[in-house]
Amino acid sequence: MSDRPERDSRAANRGLANSKFDVDVTRKLPDAGGGLPAFVATGLEPPGEPLMALLVGRHAPARPRLLAALTRPIDRLLTPLAHGPGPPVNNQAGWYVVCRAPPGPSVATLPRVWSESALIDMVLRPFALILEELNGLGLTHRGIRPNNVFHGQPDGQLNRPLILGAAWAAPPAMHQPAQFETPYTALCHPAARGRGSIADDVYALGVLLVTLALGRVPMAGADERTIMAKKLELGDFNAIAGGERLPPMLTDLVRGMLAEDPEHRPPPSLLRDPSSARGRKVAARPASRAQKGFVLGGMTVWNSRGLAMAMAIDPGAALAAIQAGTLMHWMRRSLGNSGLAVKLEELVRLHAPDLGADTGPAAAALMMRAVMDIDAFMPLCWRGFAIFPEGLGPALAAASDPSEKGSDLSAKLREIVANEVQGLWAVMRQEHTPPAPLRLEAKQRRAILEINGPAGGLPRLSYTLNPLIPCASPLLEGRWISNIQELVPALDSVAAAAPNTDLLDPQIAAFVGARSERWLDREVKALAIGTDNSELAFAQLRLLCEMQKRYFPAALKGLTAWIAARAQPLVERWNNRERRASVAEKLKTLTARGFLEPILQLLEDPPGHESDTEGLRIAIADLHRLDTELRVIAAGGKTRSAIALRIGQELAAGAGVAVIASTLILTALG
């Protein structure tokens, strides 16, 4: 890449965050982004501390609520300073989140064994303060992991508290290793883990403390399923720290921080005083272990928690085991849980008439109920896919990623929304979450999905739930269009370059419907009107006209030319030939000016069309009268000569229907 284009791209980027920042994509910061691409950023005002810009993935949206709420610095945390479009990377326009650059390397690049006092003073207390402040704002971090935790100085010495990295440029917990998440969130699709609660951050902090105390990540090298299964079988603390020699105080602290029930974990305010947090007893019993394991879908399970995960991963095998009765037999004989076996038998009895050989929604709903009956902490599990409802938006964005092509992710998400599954899930765990808000949200999401035509469906829902993702229309490939103000000139450019293209494709229609907050819905929905070319042309013209008026009131000659090329059906609506010719000529003049509203007024023109229609009515009435009189002439009679004379006078005077009637007259007088 030459200096000139790079310089130009950076200059074009200076609209980022009110022109306060510049991003240099030629200078990468490989150890600064916690796994996300990071680049050097500079303030365009007097320079201060080093900054970095994190590149947001096109199908992995940033966290808008957090970016809007976290507006002031928090000590020892890389808080966001701005976000917006920036220079392209690999010929794709970029969107960046700007924050302070970490002062030192991540703890992942400098593995060492930390002392108990260093862990308390340099990690636990400062991070507890951060989490307490985030919790007070109703926010979570969801990115506590070794490659996102940094030393306080360049040489990596342990004489300053650590710095907690950014967690704003990707869906919450998307990049978290399974060790640092509960098995319930680790089971979910990476984009669908949801914002969670501050207790999830306390959990990740507990794993970080163990990692630093050991000088290595527990269960390093194990795959995610193995890590989850071990936690569910042994308990989270025993899986992470069991068998390791840890300082006594740290052992007591971490045991509480890794409690299976989030309510049993100490809040950040208590962690500021480790002695008090250490003395907080966790009232929890380990899950009962069966005398004999049960093999389900290639997994051997020993307790109810492990069974719930195995059923969620392979619901087909689980349903077969339930219908055959082998699972309930194992529950009674080996697990010693007759109550749970009875619950499953009751489920089968109630839903067996609806099932048969079905593997669709009815079977999926049955398996979700069965999983929740076994372990109420499980996420929403639907046909082998796990999600927390807050993760639906990022999951929809991920479903449009080319890497998901050929998968059934979109189909599963559609079923979850169409069947209001999150409402059912919420009712089944109402002891942990009030169900009413989730049920209402489920109905609202389904309503968006069911909007007919290009205004609704999964694309509309995705744009609604992800206000920062770009429009995914292939017409806009390479651009990052996140609002209608940017869309209008982009469409003008596309129309000028490719005048024969279908400009308002379903993705663009859904995008406009979502980002215009419904006041353009009437125009967007009109795009679905039948096959009438004139109605479709009017719908396109009205929509583009409103977008130009409200969002980009400047000349758009590409769009006016695109409309003019499709306006023939609208011109043909005029009955009077001279009026049609006049409208066509005026259309050429208005097209060259680049404004759509005068074109709409010219073609719509209710008074003009009313006059034109009245003229047609009069002409038709005159034609009917002449036709009647010509039949009289043809029949002969005393009035023949008088009528013929009058008709001749009308022809000489150029009456409106004379030309139409002339053939009939000549025939009648023949």
N, C-alpha and C positions, 0 to 999 in steps of 0.2 A: 504494500500500500504506500503510495507516494505521500509526501508531506502535505501537498496542497489539498487533496480530497479529505485527508484526516483532519486538517485544520478547518476545512469548511464544515465537516460534520460536527466538530466540536462547537464551532461558532453557531451552527443551526440549533444546537442543543441548549443554548443559553436561555431558553425559555423555561428550563427546568427549575421548579420551585421559585417562581417569581424572579428569574434571572440571577439568582444568588450563587449558583454552583455550576461547575464545569466538570465533565467526566472525560478522562483520557483512557480510551479502551486499548491503547497500546501499552499501558503500564498495569500489568496484573498484580494482584496481591494474593498469591496462592494459598496462604495460611491464615487469611483474615476473615473469610466469609462463612466459616462453619460448614463448608461443603458447597456453598453457593459461589458462583463466579463473582469475584470482587475486583474492582479497579480503583486506581487513584482518582480521587476527586479533590477539587480545589474550590475555595470560595472566591467569587469574583469581586468581593469587597476586600478590605485589608486582610491578608492571610493570617490565620490563627493556627489552631492545632491541626494535625494531619486528619484528613477525611478519607472515607472510602465510599464507593457506590456499589451496591449489591444488585446484580442483574436478576430481574424477576422472570420466571419461566412463563411462556405464553399459555401453558396449560396447567400452571401451578400458581394460582393467584396469591398476591400479597394479602395482608390482613387489614382490610379497610377500617374496621372498627377500632383496632388498636392504633393504627396510624393517625386516626382522627382524635383519639382520646389521650395519647401519650405526647403531650405538647410541651412538657418541661423536662429538663435533664434530671436524671436520677443517678446519684453517685455510684460509681463502679459498674454502670450499665451503659452499653452502647445504644443509647436512645436514638430514635429516628429524628432527623432534622428536616427532611423533605422527601418527596417522591414525585416522579413524573417522567416524561419521555426524554430519551437521550440518544446518543449516537448509535448507529447500527453495529451489530456484531454478526459476522458471517452473513452479511447482506440482509439481515432481519433487523428491523427497527427495535430498539431496546427501551425497556422501562426500568427505572432504577429507584432504589431506596437509598438515600444518602444518610450516613451517620458517621460518628467519629471512628477513625481507624484504631484498632487495638494497639497499645503501646509496646507490647511484647509478644513473643510466640505463644502458641496454644500449648496447653499442658500435654496434648497428645504428641507433640513433637519433642518434648523433653520429659520422658517418663522417669520418675524417681519415686522412692518411698518417702512419704511425708510423715513427720512426727505428729503425735496427737495434738500438741499445742499449736503447731502450724495449721493443722486442719481446722481447729476451733477458731483461731484468730484470723487466719488469712482466707478461709473459705466459708465456714458455717455462719459466723456472725454477720459478715458483710452481705452474704447472699440472702440470709434471713431478712435483713433490712430491705433488700431489693424486693423480695417476694412480698413482704408486708406492705410496702408502698404500692406495688402492682395490685395486690388484693384489695387495698383501699380504693383503687380506681375501678374495681370490677374487672380486672384484666388478668391474664395468665401469660407466662413466658413460653413454655412448652418447647424449649430448645436447650436444656441443660445437658450437655454432653462434652467429652474431652476436647474435641476439635472446635468447640464454640466457647471455651473458657480460656482466658488469656492471662499471662503474667503481666504484672504492673509495670515492668520496665524491660528494655530491649535485651538485657543480658539474661533474663529469666531467673534472677535471684529471688529468694523467698523472703525478702524484707518488706514487701508491700502486699496488700490484699489483692486477690485475683480480680479480674474484670470479666463480667458476664457478657457474652456476645449478643449479637442482634438475633431477633426471631420474628422479623416483620415482613420479610420478602418472600415467604412461602407459607403454605397452609400449616396450621399448628401441628407440631410433632411429626411433620412429614419426613424429616431427615433423622429422626431419633432411632438409634439402634434398639433392638428388642430388649437388651439388658436394662435400658434406662426407662422403659415403659412397663406398665403393668401388663400382664398377659392379655387383659381385656382390650386395651388400646392397641397393643402390638398385633393382635389378631386382625384388626381392621385394615382395609386398604390404606396405604400410606397417606393418601390425600383425604381420607374420610374419618380421621380420628377425632375431629372436633376440638374446640378450644379447651374442653375439660375444665377442671377446677384447680385451685391453688394446691390442693392435695396431690395432684399429679406432679406438680413442680417439686413439692417436698419429697415425693418418691424418687424423682430423678436426682435430686440433690443427695439423697441418701446413697444411691448407687455411685455417684461421683465421689463421695467421701470414701467409700470402700475401694474404689479404683485408685485413688491417690494414696491410700494407706497401704495398698498392696503393690503399687507401682505398675499395675497392669489392669486391663479390663477383665472382670470375671467372665468366665465361659467364652473367652476370646476364641474365635475360629468355629464356634458352633453355629449351625444354621438357626434361623428364627423359630422354626417349629420345635426344634429340640430345646431351645431356651424357654419357650412358652410352656412346653410339656413339663420341663423340670420344675419350673415355678409352681405350676398347678399341682404337681405330684408332691413336692417337698415343702411347699410354702415359699413365698418370695424371699424372705430373709435367709432361709437355709439354702436356697438355690444360689443366692448371690454371695453370701458370706459364710455359709456353713462349712465347717472344717478348716477355716482360715484363722490364723492367730491375729486378732485385732485387739487394740487397747480396750480395757473393760468399759470405759466411759463411751467410747465410740460404738462398741457392740450394743450397749443399751440404747443409745440414741438411734442407731440405724435400725434396730429391731422395730422401734415404733414408727420410724419414717417409712418402712417397707410393709406396714400392716396391710393385709388384704382389703379390709374395709376402709375406705377413704376417711370416714369419720373418726377412725381410731388413730390417724396420723396426727402428730403435733402440728398446730398452726405455726406460721412463721413467727408470730409474736412470741410464742413460747420458745422457739429455737434460739432466740436472741440470748436466752439464759440457759445454756446447755445443762446445768445442774438440775434445774426444774424440769426440763424436757426429759432428762434421763430418768427422773423419778416417776414419770407418767406411765402408769401400767396399761398395757394393752390387753383388754379382756377379749381374747379370741382363742378359739379352739382349732387345732389343725383338722383338716377334713379327714373323716374316717377312711382308713385304707382297707381295701378288700382283701380277703384271704387269697383270692385268685384273680389275676388280671383278666380283662375282657378285651378281645381283639376286635376293633371296629375301624374299618377303612384303612388297614395297614398300621394302626396305632394300638398299642396296648395301654389300657387305662386301668388305674387302681383306685380312683376315688371319684366322687361326683363332679368335682371341678374339672378334672381331666376328661371325664365323660362328656360334659357340656361342650368343651372345645372340640373333641373328636366329632361329635354330632354336628357342630356348626361347620366344620371343614368338609365333612362327607355326609351330607344329609340323606343322600340316596341309600347308602349302606345303613345309616341309622334307622331310616323308615322301614327298610326290609327287616332289620333286627326287631323293631317294635311290633310289626305286623306278624312276625313269626313267633313272638313271645320270648325269644331267647334273652333279650335284654332285661326284661322284667324278672325272668328266672334268675339271672345273675345278680340283680339288685337284691332279691330276697335271700338267696343262698350264700353269696360271697360278700356282698356289700352290707347286708343286714339292714336294708332300708325298705321295708315293706310299704311304708307310706308313699314313697316316691314311685314305687312300682304301681301302686293303686292309681296314682295320679295319671301315669302314662296310659294305663289300661282304660281309664275313664275318657281320656282324650281320643283314643282310638275308637271307643264305642260311640262317642258323639259325632265323630267326623268320618267314620268309615263309609257311610252311605255317599258322602261327597267325593270320596277318593277313587276307589277302583284302582285302575292302573295309572291314575293321573300323576304327573310330575310337575304340574304347573302351580298356580297360586294357591289352590286348596292344600296341596301337599306341603308347599313352602310355609303356609301359615301354621299348619299343624306342627311342623318341625320347629318353627320359631317358638311356639308355645311350649313345646317339650323342652327346648334348651333353656327357656326362661324359668320353667318350673324347677329345673335342676339347679340352676345358678342364676340368681336375679341380678348379679353384677355384669352379666354378659351383654355385649352390644347387640344391636339389632342384626340378627343373622338371617339372611334370605338367600336360599339356594346356593350356599357355599360362599356368599359374600357378606362381609361384616362391616358395619358402619354405625357411627353415632349420628343421630339426626342433624346435629350442627355441621357435620361434615358433608352434607348432601351437595352444597354449592361447589366446593372444591372437587368433589367426586365427579360431578357433571362436567366440570372443566377438564378433568383428567380423561374423561371418556372420549373427548374429541381429539386427544393426542394421537398422532399417527401410530405411535407404538401400541395403542389399544385396538388398532384395526384388526378385525377378525375375532375380537373378543365379544362376549355378550354383556359387557358392563353396562352399556346404554339400555339394553333390554331389561336388565335386573333393576336399574334405577327407575325406569319407567313403571315397572310393576310395583315397586315400593311406593311410588307417588300415587299411581292410579288406584291402588287398593288402600290408601291411607294407613300403611303398615306402621308408621311411626306412632300413630295414635293408639293402635292396639298394643304395641310394645310399651308405650308409656303407662297404659293401664295396668299392665302386668308387673310393672316395677314401681307402683305408686308409693311404696314405702320409702323410696329413694328420690323420686322426682315427681313433683305435682303434675298430673297428667293433662289437666285442662289446657295449658298453653301449647303443649305439643299436639294435642288433638286439634285445636283451632288452627295451628300452623299447618298441620297435615291437610286440612280442608282447603286452606288458602293455596297451598302448593298444587293440590289437585285441580283447583279451579283454573289456575294458569295453564296447567298441562292440557286442559280440555278446551281451551280457546280454539275455535275452528280456524282453519286456514293458516297462512304464514305468520299470523300474529301470535300464535301460541305454540304449544308443544315443548319438548325438552330444550330446544335452543332458547326460547323465551324465558323459561324457568332458570336456565343457566345464567343468562345475562342479568336476570333479576337478582339472583342470589350472589352473583360475583360482579359487583359494580366496577371493578378495575380491570377485568379481562378485556382483551381487544375483540373486535368483531372478527369472526372466523370465516367470513365470506372469502371464497377463493379469488374473487375480484380484487380483494385488498391485500393479496399476498405480499409479504415483505413490509407492510405498514403496521403500525400499532395505533389503531383507532379505538379510543376508549370512551368517546362521547360524541354527541351529534354535531357539536361545533366543529369537530375534526372530520366527521363523516361527510359533511356537505361538500367542502372543497375536494375531498378525496373522490367522491362520486363524480364531480365535475371533471376531474382529471381522467378518470376511467372512461367517462362518456366521450371525452374528446379523443382519447387514444383508441377506443374500441366502440365506435358508434352503433355497431350491430349487436352488441351484447345485451343480455337480459339484466338490466341494471339493478332492479329491485328483487334480488333473489330471496329465498326464505330466510337465510341467515341475516341479511340486512333488514328485512321486514321485522323479524323477531327482535333484533338489536334496537331498532327504532321504537318498537312498542315498549320494550323494557326501559330504555334510557330516557324516554320522553314522559315518564310518570303518568302514562295512560291518557294524557289529553290529546295525543295523536292516534289513539286506538281506533277511532271511527275511520280515519283515512287508511290506517294499516289494514284493518279488517276488510275494507272495501277491495283490497288487492285480490281477495279470494272470490270475487263475484264471477260466476259462470264463465262462459266463453265469449261473451259479448265484447267485441274489440273496443267499441266506443266507451262502454262502461269502464273497462279496464284502463283505457287511456286516460279517462277523466280521473279515476282513482290515483293513478300514478302522478298526474299533473297536480292534483290537489295536495297530495302528500309532499311532493318536492317543493311546491309553492310555499306551503306552511313551514317547511324546514328552512327554506331560504329566508323567509320573512323573520322568523323567530331566532334563528341561530347564525346566519351568515348573510347579512343584507348587502352583498356585493355582487357585481356582475358575474354570472356563471354561464358563459357562452357554450361550454360543452354540454351542459344540461338542457339549455334552451334548444340547441340543435338536436339533441337526442329526443326531446319532446316533439319538436316540429316534424321529425322523421316519422313519428308514430301518430301524428295528429290528423291524418287523412280521414279516419272514421268520424272525427269530431267536425271536420269541415263538411263532410257529406251529410251531416245532420241538417244543414240548411237546405230548404226546398227550392228557394228562388235561385236560379242559375247565376244571375248577376250578383246576388248577395254572396253566393259561394265564392265567386271569383274575387270579390272585394275582400272577403275574409282571408282567403289564401294569400293575397298580396300584402295585407296588413301583417299577417303571420310572419312573412319573410322579414319585414322591417323590424318587428319586435324581437324576433329570434336573434338578430344581429346585436341587439342592445344587451341581452344577457339577463333579463329579469322575467321571472315566471308569472308574477301576479298579473301584469297586463295581458299576457297570453291567456291566462285563465279567464280574465274578464271578457276578452274578445270571443273566446270559444264558448263560454258558459252563457253570458248575456241573456238573462231570463226575459227582459222586455223585448229584445230583438227576436228571440225564438218565439215568443208569444205572438208578435206581429207576423212573423213568417208562417206560423201555424194557422193564424187567422186568414192570411192570404191564400194558403193552400185550401182551407175550408171553403172560402168563397169561390175559388176556381173550380173546386169539385162540384159545388152546388150549381154553378153556371154550366158546367159540363153536363150535369144531369138534366138541367132544364133544356139545353140545346138538344140533347139526345132524345128527350121526350117530343120536342117540337119537330125534330127530323123524322121521327116515326110517324107523326101526323102528316107531314108533307108526303112521305112515301105512300101513305094510305090514300092520298088525294082528298078533295073536299073544297068547300068554298073558301076556307082560310088559307089555302096553300100559297097563293100569290102574295098575300100580305105578310105571312111569316117569312117567306123566302126573301122578300124585300128587306124586312127588318134584319134578318141574319146577314144579308149582304152589307147593310149599313154598319153592323157591328164589326164585320171583318174589315171594312174600310177604316173604321175608327181604331182598329188595333186592340180590340177587347182582349182581356187577359187569357181567355180560353180559345180564341179564334184559331190559333194554329192547331191546337189539339183537336178542334171540332171540324176543321176544313175537310178532312178526308170523309167524315161521316156525311157532311153536307153534299159533297160532290157525288157520293154514292147514292144519297137519297134523291137528288135531282136528276141522277143519271138519265 
